[in-house]
């Protein structure tokens, strides 16, 4: 079993800043300060996690971030790559995905008039919108970030039947 990680020795200025962070209105900063001060007292990540009711890995991440980046670790999203949203689609590809949604899946060889997330993932990769075949969840989250509920996308497709509107109005009144 590897040795537990601890925070490096603090300078006087760092200790003052961390103690002031205990009064922060930002929950992220407050939690990080609590973790760092507990680690300076010799508590292990497992003990700190139990005291603060958070995950062991959260504690390890905070300690590692401070040991590597110093006080910048107290700011949310300042340098931590995992705090930024991940997206499988580059910004330009998101716009192309929205255009793709408005086209019929039949144009891409599918025998249906409604897109499925699986079909969108396959087609996005085939059309070069992504560098690899992304998961269904990645497509759903990309659509959500674009402000589109998945149910809404299904209603954009119209039947290729020229009499569709007449038949639809006759059936629905």
Secondary structure as GFF3:
##gff-version 3
##sequence-region A 1 173
A	DSSP	alpha_helix	12	21	.	.	.	ID=ss1
A	DSSP	alpha_helix	27	40	.	.	.	ID=ss2
A	DSSP	alpha_helix	45	52	.	.	.	ID=ss3
A	DSSP	alpha_helix	56	69	.	.	.	ID=ss4
A	DSSP	three_ten_helix	70	74	.	.	.	ID=ss5
A	DSSP	three_ten_helix	81	83	.	.	.	ID=ss6
A	DSSP	alpha_helix	91	101	.	.	.	ID=ss7
A	DSSP	three_ten_helix	105	108	.	.	.	ID=ss8
A	DSSP	alpha_helix	117	126	.	.	.	ID=ss9
A	DSSP	alpha_helix	136	145	.	.	.	ID=ss10
A	DSSP	alpha_helix	150	154	.	.	.	ID=ss11
A	DSSP	alpha_helix	164	172	.	.	.	ID=ss12
###
